[in-house]
Amino acid sequence: MSISFYGKVAIVTGAGGGLGRAYALALAARGARVVVNDLGGTRDGTGRSEAAERVVEEIRAAGGQAMADSGDVADFAQMQAMAARTIEAWGGIHILINNAGILRDKTFAKMDPADFETVVRVQLLGSAFATKAVWATMIEQNYGRILMTTSSSGLGGNFGQSNYGAAKLGVVGLAKTLYLEGARHNIRVNSLAPAAGTRMTEDIFPEEAFKAFNPENVVPAALFLVSEDAPTNAIVGAGGGVFQSAWVTMNEGVLLPEGERTVEDLAAAWPRINDRSTDAPLLYGMEQPTHAMKMLKKAEKPG
């Protein structure tokens, strides 16, 4: 089965290079009209360049349709303007890949609060702002495919990336809420944790890994997660040709009886509370209190 994007309009943020460029080129090659969004800044978010325009030229040279946008994802008004331009030019917005990101790595002890805030603003608020700018259109057309870019740094933590990790787990929480709110409007929302050799990772990955993790190896996951038959609420890891699924899980838990709910009782029960043998994916936030109520009612029943 061939996956096509003909008739679809896609916005890819941070598409002036690296993964975003690879996504934009691949979408255009499969028929999508693509908005290439990028400030053209350096890895830490400073400066500007014509990176988006260069990618647009590549797409057009290959026979595709694209236009450049230099809007800042951290500025909601600029995201609204990007969405308006897209609709005016092409009549709709079907796909959004939130890929824009910056790095300002330092240990938490040495990190300036401004650097923490800036990274969170670009990665998390930028994803929220771009999504908000296209959300009403996707509801109106009863179709939308949105991809958030998370990271193993968010899912598992990484030394020196407290700001980045916080933002990258934040977008998963955003995606998990939006998939619920968008379901009845045929809007599917997923998260991708890519491992790729780009300027974002060139001094983080060892040289051998940098070469092995070509951005092209992430593209199949990104395109699948924004395709017409995409799943929703998925968290997918991709890198080096390896594709994985990740979940937020919660176990069955332990009901401590009335009168045995002191901190000492909890400490004694900790091995059972921390037992992962009953782990299951947490599909929506209210599962936790709903499950707790079921356990309480079950305990109340005689026998």
Helices and strands as residue ranges (DSSP letters): E 9-13, H 18-29, E 33-37, H 51-61, E 65-69, H 76-90, E 95-98, H 113-120, I 121-125, H 126-141, E 144-149, H 152-156, H 162-182, G 183-185, E 187-194, H 207-212, G 215-217, H 219-225, E 235-239, E 242-246, E 249-250, H 263-273, G 276-278, E 280-281, H 287-300
